[in-house]
Amino acid sequence: MSRVALVTGGTRGIGAAIAKALQAAGYKVAAVYHGNDEAAAKFKTETGIAVFKWDVSSFDACADGVKKVQAELGPVEVLVNNAGITRDAMLHRMKPEQWSAVINTNLGSLFNMTRQVIEGMRAAKFGRIVNISSINGQKGQMGQTNYSAAKAGEIGFTKALAQEGARAGITVNAICPGYINTEMVQAVPKDVLEKNILPLIPIGRLGEPEEIARCVVFLASDDAGLITGSTISANGGQYFA
């Protein structure tokens, strides 16, 4: 029987690549989204992957949503916490709502989502949790104190939960992508990309969403049972941690 994998932020960008790669690897996949109905409908039509809509920053919404996923597909055995937003501003200009939105969506969602599935994983003596952090959670980034704090928090969450889940057969790992060729990065002016970003990446190119997805597929597999509490830096050599 195919295992069930749930991917938050799963209908666009890195999340969409992860969902498709897990489907290709034989998983039954649920892709969760919140904002873009048109993109989600297109994704579902093109892939046949089940999509579900809720706000991962709400504990109650996550509880209701996961119940729907499990009723339709079965117990969630693989959770990929990928959903994230940015609300960039220098700290001396940042508004409380910019801080709270990013912390609640990017970091609070890890608790909101993982809490819904952790008891089932413990009972089954198997689980795979993969948290998509960021290079900016490792090194920091000017204008992103909210985002960097949330993404660094994801790494701490990963290390602590890995210790709690180890004897129950649950692995918990983080992936920290660098600059990845998604819509967000494609929106950066070409001259800025070529002069200010690519020279910082030793391999000389952006990463592709599929490269992050392949990391997730491995960490979700039985073959990765020895790896837990780890952080994979997938950034083309831009930052070593």
Phi and psi in degrees as GROMACS dihedral restraints (atoms count N, CA, C in turn):
[ dihedral_restraints ]
;  ai    aj    ak    al  type     phi  dphi    fc
    3     4     5     6     1   -67.9    20    10
    4     5     6     7     1   140.2    20    10
    6     7     8     9     1   -76.9    20    10
    7     8     9    10     1   155.2    20    10
    9    10    11    12     1  -100.6    20    10
   10    11    12    13     1   128.7    20    10
   12    13    14    15     1  -120.2    20    10
   13    14    15    16     1   134.6    20    10
   15    16    17    18     1  -116.2    20    10
   16    17    18    19     1   128.9    20    10
   18    19    20    21     1  -120.8    20    10
   19    20    21    22     1   119.0    20    10
   21    22    23    24     1   -84.7    20    10
   22    23    24    25     1   150.6    20    10
   24    25    26    27     1    59.3    20    10
   25    26    27    28     1    39.4    20    10
   27    28    29    30     1   -95.4    20    10
   28    29    30    31     1     7.6    20    10
   30    31    32    33     1  -111.4    20    10
   31    32    33    34     1    -3.1    20    10
   33    34    35    36     1  -141.6    20    10
   34    35    36    37     1   158.9    20    10
   36    37    38    39     1    57.2    20    10
   37    38    39    40     1  -136.5    20    10
   39    40    41    42     1   -60.9    20    10
   40    41    42    43     1   -39.4    20    10
   42    43    44    45     1   -61.5    20    10
   43    44    45    46     1   -40.7    20    10
   45    46    47    48     1   -64.0    20    10
   46    47    48    49     1   -41.7    20    10
   48    49    50    51     1   -63.3    20    10
   49    50    51    52     1   -39.4    20    10
   51    52    53    54     1   -64.2    20    10
   52    53    54    55     1   -47.0    20    10
   54    55    56    57     1   -59.5    20    10
   55    56    57    58     1   -43.9    20    10
   57    58    59    60     1   -68.0    20    10
   58    59    60    61     1   -38.1    20    10
   60    61    62    63     1   -67.5    20    10
   61    62    63    64     1   -39.2    20    10
   63    64    65    66     1   -66.4    20    10
   64    65    66    67     1   -39.7    20    10
   66    67    68    69     1   -60.7    20    10
   67    68    69    70     1   -44.4    20    10
   69    70    71    72     1   -64.0    20    10
   70    71    72    73     1   -27.3    20    10
   72    73    74    75     1   -84.1    20    10
   73    74    75    76     1    -0.5    20    10
   75    76    77    78     1   104.2    20    10
   76    77    78    79     1     5.6    20    10
   78    79    80    81     1   -83.1    20    10
   79    80    81    82     1   151.5    20    10
   81    82    83    84     1   -85.6    20    10
   82    83    84    85     1   121.6    20    10
   84    85    86    87     1  -114.4    20    10
   85    86    87    88     1   138.1    20    10
   87    88    89    90     1  -114.7    20    10
   88    89    90    91     1   124.5    20    10
   90    91    92    93     1  -107.3    20    10
   91    92    93    94     1   120.9    20    10
   93    94    95    96     1  -100.0    20    10
   94    95    96    97     1   138.3    20    10
   96    97    98    99     1  -140.4    20    10
   97    98    99   100     1   172.6    20    10
   99   100   101   102     1  -130.6    20    10
  100   101   102   103     1   -44.3    20    10
  102   103   104   105     1  -102.2    20    10
  103   104   105   106     1   -39.2    20    10
  105   106   107   108     1  -105.7    20    10
  106   107   108   109     1    94.0    20    10
  108   109   110   111     1   -64.4    20    10
  109   110   111   112     1   -39.3    20    10
  111   112   113   114     1   -63.8    20    10
  112   113   114   115     1   -46.2    20    10
  114   115   116   117     1   -64.2    20    10
  115   116   117   118     1   -38.6    20    10
  117   118   119   120     1   -66.0    20    10
  118   119   120   121     1   -41.7    20    10
  120   121   122   123     1   -64.2    20    10
  121   122   123   124     1   -42.1    20    10
  123   124   125   126     1   -63.7    20    10
  124   125   126   127     1   -43.8    20    10
  126   127   128   129     1   -60.3    20    10
  127   128   129   130     1   -45.0    20    10
  129   130   131   132     1   -63.4    20    10
  130   131   132   133     1   -42.4    20    10
  132   133   134   135     1   -63.9    20    10
  133   134   135   136     1   -41.6    20    10
  135   136   137   138     1   -75.2    20    10
  136   137   138   139     1   -30.8    20    10
  138   139   140   141     1  -110.8    20    10
  139   140   141   142     1   -24.7    20    10
  141   142   143   144     1    77.1    20    10
  142   143   144   145     1     5.9    20    10
  144   145   146   147     1   -77.5    20    10
  145   146   147   148     1   136.7    20    10
  147   148   149   150     1   -69.0    20    10
  148   149   150   151     1   133.9    20    10
  150   151   152   153     1  -115.8    20    10
  151   152   153   154     1   146.4    20    10
  153   154   155   156     1  -135.9    20    10
  154   155   156   157     1   141.1    20    10
  156   157   158   159     1  -113.3    20    10
  157   158   159   160     1   120.5    20    10
  159   160   161   162     1  -163.6    20    10
  160   161   162   163     1   167.7    20    10
  162   163   164   165     1   -93.4    20    10
  163   164   165   166     1   111.8    20    10
  165   166   167   168     1   -72.0    20    10
  166   167   168   169     1    -9.6    20    10
  168   169   170   171     1   -81.2    20    10
  169   170   171   172     1    -4.7    20    10
  171   172   173   174     1  -106.9    20    10
  172   173   174   175     1   120.6    20    10
  174   175   176   177     1   -60.8    20    10
  175   176   177   178     1   -44.9    20    10
  177   178   179   180     1   -64.8    20    10
  178   179   180   181     1   -38.9    20    10
  180   181   182   183     1   -64.8    20    10
  181   182   183   184     1   -38.4    20    10
  183   184   185   186     1   -66.4    20    10
  184   185   186   187     1   -40.4    20    10
  186   187   188   189     1   -61.5    20    10
  187   188   189   190     1   -47.0    20    10
  189   190   191   192     1   -66.8    20    10
  190   191   192   193     1   -40.9    20    10
  192   193   194   195     1   -66.1    20    10
  193   194   195   196     1   -44.3    20    10
  195   196   197   198     1   -64.6    20    10
  196   197   198   199     1   -36.2    20    10
  198   199   200   201     1   -59.5    20    10
  199   200   201   202     1   -40.5    20    10
  201   202   203   204     1   -66.4    20    10
  202   203   204   205     1   -42.8    20    10
  204   205   206   207     1   -60.8    20    10
  205   206   207   208     1   -45.8    20    10
  207   208   209   210     1   -70.7    20    10
  208   209   210   211     1   -30.7    20    10
  210   211   212   213     1   -67.8    20    10
  211   212   213   214     1   -33.3    20    10
  213   214   215   216     1   -88.0    20    10
  214   215   216   217     1   -38.7    20    10
  216   217   218   219     1  -114.4    20    10
  217   218   219   220     1   -25.5    20    10
  219   220   221   222     1   117.5    20    10
  220   221   222   223     1   177.5    20    10
  222   223   224   225     1   -59.0    20    10
  223   224   225   226     1   138.0    20    10
  225   226   227   228     1   -78.3    20    10
  226   227   228   229     1   119.7    20    10
  228   229   230   231     1  -106.6    20    10
  229   230   231   232     1   -20.5    20    10
  231   232   233   234     1  -128.6    20    10
  232   233   234   235     1   123.1    20    10
  234   235   236   237     1  -119.0    20    10
  235   236   237   238     1   124.7    20    10
  237   238   239   240     1  -113.7    20    10
  238   239   240   241     1   108.6    20    10
  240   241   242   243     1   -87.7    20    10
  241   242   243   244     1    94.2    20    10
  243   244   245   246     1  -113.0    20    10
  244   245   246   247     1   -21.3    20    10
  246   247   248   249     1   -57.9    20    10
  247   248   249   250     1   137.6    20    10
  249   250   251   252     1  -165.3    20    10
  250   251   252   253     1   154.9    20    10
  252   253   254   255     1  -134.6    20    10
  253   254   255   256     1   164.9    20    10
  255   256   257   258     1  -124.3    20    10
  256   257   258   259     1   145.6    20    10
  258   259   260   261     1  -142.0    20    10
  259   260   261   262     1    70.5    20    10
  261   262   263   264     1   -71.9    20    10
  262   263   264   265     1   140.6    20    10
  264   265   266   267     1  -172.2    20    10
  265   266   267   268     1   150.1    20    10
  267   268   269   270     1   -64.3    20    10
  268   269   270   271     1   145.3    20    10
  270   271   272   273     1   -58.5    20    10
  271   272   273   274     1   -36.3    20    10
  273   274   275   276     1   -71.3    20    10
  274   275   276   277     1    -7.6    20    10
  276   277   278   279     1  -117.6    20    10
  277   278   279   280     1    -4.5    20    10
  279   280   281   282     1   -70.8    20    10
  280   281   282   283     1   135.6    20    10
  282   283   284   285     1   -91.7    20    10
  283   284   285   286     1   151.8    20    10
  285   286   287   288     1   -53.7    20    10
  286   287   288   289     1   -37.3    20    10
  288   289   290   291     1   -68.5    20    10
  289   290   291   292     1   -28.7    20    10
  291   292   293   294     1   -69.1    20    10
  292   293   294   295     1   -40.8    20    10
  294   295   296   297     1   -64.0    20    10
  295   296   297   298     1   -52.3    20    10
  297   298   299   300     1   -64.0    20    10
  298   299   300   301     1   -40.5    20    10
  300   301   302   303     1   -60.5    20    10
  301   302   303   304     1   -44.1    20    10
  303   304   305   306     1   -71.8    20    10
  304   305   306   307     1   -44.5    20    10
  306   307   308   309     1   -63.2    20    10
  307   308   309   310     1   -43.7    20    10
  309   310   311   312     1   -68.8    20    10
  310   311   312   313     1   -39.2    20    10
  312   313   314   315     1   -78.9    20    10
  313   314   315   316     1   -45.9    20    10
  315   316   317   318     1   -82.4    20    10
  316   317   318   319     1   -37.0    20    10
  318   319   320   321     1  -106.6    20    10
  319   320   321   322     1   -46.5    20    10
  321   322   323   324     1   -58.0    20    10
  322   323   324   325     1   -31.2    20    10
  324   325   326   327     1   -64.1    20    10
  325   326   327   328     1   -26.3    20    10
  327   328   329   330     1   -64.0    20    10
  328   329   330   331     1   -43.3    20    10
  330   331   332   333     1   -67.6    20    10
  331   332   333   334     1   -48.0    20    10
  333   334   335   336     1   -57.1    20    10
  334   335   336   337     1   -40.1    20    10
  336   337   338   339     1   -83.4    20    10
  337   338   339   340     1   -48.0    20    10
  339   340   341   342     1   -65.6    20    10
  340   341   342   343     1   -34.5    20    10
  342   343   344   345     1   -60.6    20    10
  343   344   345   346     1   -28.4    20    10
  345   346   347   348     1   -74.9    20    10
  346   347   348   349     1   -23.5    20    10
  348   349   350   351     1  -116.0    20    10
  349   350   351   352     1   -13.4    20    10
  351   352   353   354     1   -65.8    20    10
  352   353   354   355     1   -37.2    20    10
  354   355   356   357     1   -65.9    20    10
  355   356   357   358     1   -39.9    20    10
  357   358   359   360     1   -64.8    20    10
  358   359   360   361     1   -39.7    20    10
  360   361   362   363     1   -64.3    20    10
  361   362   363   364     1   -40.8    20    10
  363   364   365   366     1   -64.6    20    10
  364   365   366   367     1   -40.3    20    10
  366   367   368   369     1   -66.2    20    10
  367   368   369   370     1   -36.8    20    10
  369   370   371   372     1   -81.2    20    10
  370   371   372   373     1   -10.5    20    10
  372   373   374   375     1    60.3    20    10
  373   374   375   376     1    31.6    20    10
  375   376   377   378     1  -158.2    20    10
  376   377   378   379     1   138.6    20    10
  378   379   380   381     1  -172.2    20    10
  379   380   381   382     1   150.1    20    10
  381   382   383   384     1  -131.7    20    10
  382   383   384   385     1   120.9    20    10
  384   385   386   387     1  -121.9    20    10
  385   386   387   388     1   124.7    20    10
  387   388   389   390     1  -124.0    20    10
  388   389   390   391     1   121.9    20    10
  390   391   392   393     1  -106.0    20    10
  391   392   393   394     1   125.5    20    10
  393   394   395   396     1   -90.7    20    10
  394   395   396   397     1   101.2    20    10
  396   397   398   399     1   -91.0    20    10
  397   398   399   400     1  -137.2    20    10
  399   400   401   402     1  -166.0    20    10
  400   401   402   403     1   153.3    20    10
  402   403   404   405     1   -55.7    20    10
  403   404   405   406     1   -31.5    20    10
  405   406   407   408     1   -76.2    20    10
  406   407   408   409     1   -13.6    20    10
  408   409   410   411     1   -79.9    20    10
  409   410   411   412     1   -17.3    20    10
  411   412   413   414     1   -92.1    20    10
  412   413   414   415     1   -43.2    20    10
  414   415   416   417     1  -110.3    20    10
  415   416   417   418     1   -11.0    20    10
  417   418   419   420     1    79.9    20    10
  418   419   420   421     1   161.6    20    10
  420   421   422   423     1  -154.3    20    10
  421   422   423   424     1   127.6    20    10
  423   424   425   426     1   -56.9    20    10
  424   425   426   427     1   135.3    20    10
  426   427   428   429     1    83.9    20    10
  427   428   429   430     1     3.3    20    10
  429   430   431   432     1  -134.2    20    10
  430   431   432   433     1    44.8    20    10
  432   433   434   435     1   -61.0    20    10
  433   434   435   436     1   -37.4    20    10
  435   436   437   438     1   -66.3    20    10
  436   437   438   439     1   -49.9    20    10
  438   439   440   441     1   -65.6    20    10
  439   440   441   442     1   -45.9    20    10
  441   442   443   444     1   -63.7    20    10
  442   443   444   445     1   -39.0    20    10
  444   445   446   447     1   -63.9    20    10
  445   446   447   448     1   -43.5    20    10
  447   448   449   450     1   -63.9    20    10
  448   449   450   451     1   -44.7    20    10
  450   451   452   453     1   -71.1    20    10
  451   452   453   454     1   -33.3    20    10
  453   454   455   456     1   -67.1    20    10
  454   455   456   457     1   -38.0    20    10
  456   457   458   459     1   -61.2    20    10
  457   458   459   460     1   -34.9    20    10
  459   460   461   462     1   -61.1    20    10
  460   461   462   463     1   -37.2    20    10
  462   463   464   465     1   -68.3    20    10
  463   464   465   466     1   -41.5    20    10
  465   466   467   468     1   -63.8    20    10
  466   467   468   469     1   -42.0    20    10
  468   469   470   471     1   -57.7    20    10
  469   470   471   472     1   -45.1    20    10
  471   472   473   474     1   -59.7    20    10
  472   473   474   475     1   -47.1    20    10
  474   475   476   477     1   -66.2    20    10
  475   476   477   478     1   -39.3    20    10
  477   478   479   480     1   -70.3    20    10
  478   479   480   481     1   -46.2    20    10
  480   481   482   483     1   -68.7    20    10
  481   482   483   484     1   -30.2    20    10
  483   484   485   486     1   -58.9    20    10
  484   485   486   487     1   -39.0    20    10
  486   487   488   489     1   -68.6    20    10
  487   488   489   490     1   -37.3    20    10
  489   490   491   492     1   -70.0    20    10
  490   491   492   493     1   -35.1    20    10
  492   493   494   495     1   -93.5    20    10
  493   494   495   496     1   -10.4    20    10
  495   496   497   498     1   -56.3    20    10
  496   497   498   499     1   -47.7    20    10
  498   499   500   501     1   -77.1    20    10
  499   500   501   502     1    -9.2    20    10
  501   502   503   504     1   -97.6    20    10
  502   503   504   505     1     9.4    20    10
  504   505   506   507     1    78.1    20    10
  505   506   507   508     1    18.6    20    10
  507   508   509   510     1  -106.9    20    10
  508   509   510   511     1   123.3    20    10
  510   511   512   513     1  -102.7    20    10
  511   512   513   514     1   146.1    20    10
  513   514   515   516     1  -135.9    20    10
  514   515   516   517     1   119.1    20    10
  516   517   518   519     1  -136.7    20    10
  517   518   519   520     1   160.8    20    10
  519   520   521   522     1  -121.8    20    10
  520   521   522   523     1   147.2    20    10
  522   523   524   525     1  -120.5    20    10
  523   524   525   526     1   132.5    20    10
  525   526   527   528     1  -114.4    20    10
  526   527   528   529     1    93.3    20    10
  528   529   530   531     1   -69.8    20    10
  529   530   531   532     1   151.0    20    10
  531   532   533   534     1   -91.5    20    10
  532   533   534   535     1  -137.6    20    10
  534   535   536   537     1   -78.9    20    10
  535   536   537   538     1   116.6    20    10
  537   538   539   540     1  -114.0    20    10
  538   539   540   541     1   143.9    20    10
  540   541   542   543     1   -74.7    20    10
  541   542   543   544     1    74.2    20    10
  543   544   545   546     1  -115.4    20    10
  544   545   546   547     1   177.4    20    10
  546   547   548   549     1   -56.6    20    10
  547   548   549   550     1   -38.8    20    10
  549   550   551   552     1   -62.1    20    10
  550   551   552   553     1   -45.1    20    10
  552   553   554   555     1   -74.9    20    10
  553   554   555   556     1   -34.4    20    10
  555   556   557   558     1   -63.2    20    10
  556   557   558   559     1   -22.3    20    10
  558   559   560   561     1   -77.6    20    10
  559   560   561   562     1   -11.8    20    10
  561   562   563   564     1   -70.2    20    10
  562   563   564   565     1   133.6    20    10
  564   565   566   567     1   -52.0    20    10
  565   566   567   568     1   139.6    20    10
  567   568   569   570     1   -57.0    20    10
  568   569   570   571     1   -40.3    20    10
  570   571   572   573     1   -68.1    20    10
  571   572   573   574     1   -34.8    20    10
  573   574   575   576     1   -67.0    20    10
  574   575   576   577     1   -42.5    20    10
  576   577   578   579     1   -61.2    20    10
  577   578   579   580     1   -46.3    20    10
  579   580   581   582     1   -75.4    20    10
  580   581   582   583     1   -32.0    20    10
  582   583   584   585     1   -94.1    20    10
  583   584   585   586     1   -33.4    20    10
  585   586   587   588     1  -110.5    20    10
  586   587   588   589     1   -21.4    20    10
  588   589   590   591     1  -108.6    20    10
  589   590   591   592     1   -56.4    20    10
  591   592   593   594     1   -59.0    20    10
  592   593   594   595     1   -36.2    20    10
  594   595   596   597     1   -62.7    20    10
  595   596   597   598     1   -18.7    20    10
  597   598   599   600     1   -83.4    20    10
  598   599   600   601     1   -10.7    20    10
  600   601   602   603     1  -103.6    20    10
  601   602   603   604     1   110.0    20    10
  603   604   605   606     1   -55.1    20    10
  604   605   606   607     1   -34.5    20    10
  606   607   608   609     1   -76.7    20    10
  607   608   609   610     1    -9.6    20    10
  609   610   611   612     1    79.4    20    10
  610   611   612   613     1    17.9    20    10
  612   613   614   615     1  -153.6    20    10
  613   614   615   616     1   165.4    20    10
  615   616   617   618     1   -74.8    20    10
  616   617   618   619     1   155.7    20    10
  618   619   620   621     1   -77.3    20    10
  619   620   621   622     1   161.8    20    10
  621   622   623   624     1  -107.8    20    10
  622   623   624   625     1   144.8    20    10
  624   625   626   627     1   -52.3    20    10
  625   626   627   628     1   -35.6    20    10
  627   628   629   630     1   -65.2    20    10
  628   629   630   631     1   -26.0    20    10
  630   631   632   633     1   -71.6    20    10
  631   632   633   634     1   -36.1    20    10
  633   634   635   636     1   -68.8    20    10
  634   635   636   637     1   -39.5    20    10
  636   637   638   639     1   -61.0    20    10
  637   638   639   640     1   -38.4    20    10
  639   640   641   642     1   -66.0    20    10
  640   641   642   643     1   -34.2    20    10
  642   643   644   645     1   -62.0    20    10
  643   644   645   646     1   -42.8    20    10
  645   646   647   648     1   -64.0    20    10
  646   647   648   649     1   -45.5    20    10
  648   649   650   651     1   -58.7    20    10
  649   650   651   652     1   -40.5    20    10
  651   652   653   654     1   -65.5    20    10
  652   653   654   655     1   -48.5    20    10
  654   655   656   657     1   -63.3    20    10
  655   656   657   658     1   -26.2    20    10
  657   658   659   660     1   -80.2    20    10
  658   659   660   661     1   -13.4    20    10
  660   661   662   663     1   -82.9    20    10
  661   662   663   664     1   164.7    20    10
  663   664   665   666     1   -63.1    20    10
  664   665   666   667     1   -29.9    20    10
  666   667   668   669     1   -64.7    20    10
  667   668   669   670     1   -18.5    20    10
  669   670   671   672     1   -98.3    20    10
  670   671   672   673     1    20.4    20    10
  672   673   674   675     1   -62.2    20    10
  673   674   675   676     1   -21.5    20    10
  675   676   677   678     1   -83.4    20    10
  676   677   678   679     1   -15.6    20    10
  678   679   680   681     1   -98.7    20    10
  679   680   681   682     1   113.8    20    10
  681   682   683   684     1  -152.5    20    10
  682   683   684   685     1   147.3    20    10
  684   685   686   687     1    75.2    20    10
  685   686   687   688     1    13.5    20    10
  687   688   689   690     1   -96.8    20    10
  688   689   690   691     1   156.3    20    10
  690   691   692   693     1  -120.7    20    10
  691   692   693   694     1   119.3    20    10
  693   694   695   696     1   -96.5    20    10
  694   695   696   697     1   121.2    20    10
  696   697   698   699     1   -92.1    20    10
  697   698   699   700     1   105.6    20    10
  699   700   701   702     1  -109.5    20    10
  700   701   702   703     1    79.0    20    10
  702   703   704   705     1  -138.1    20    10
  703   704   705   706     1    14.3    20    10
  705   706   707   708     1    69.5    20    10
  706   707   708   709     1    20.0    20    10
  708   709   710   711     1    89.2    20    10
  709   710   711   712     1     8.9    20    10
  711   712   713   714     1   -67.8    20    10
  712   713   714   715     1   -33.1    20    10
  714   715   716   717     1  -149.1    20    10
  715   716   717   718     1   132.1    20    10
  717   718   719   720     1  -104.8    20    10
  718   719   720   721     1   128.7    20    10
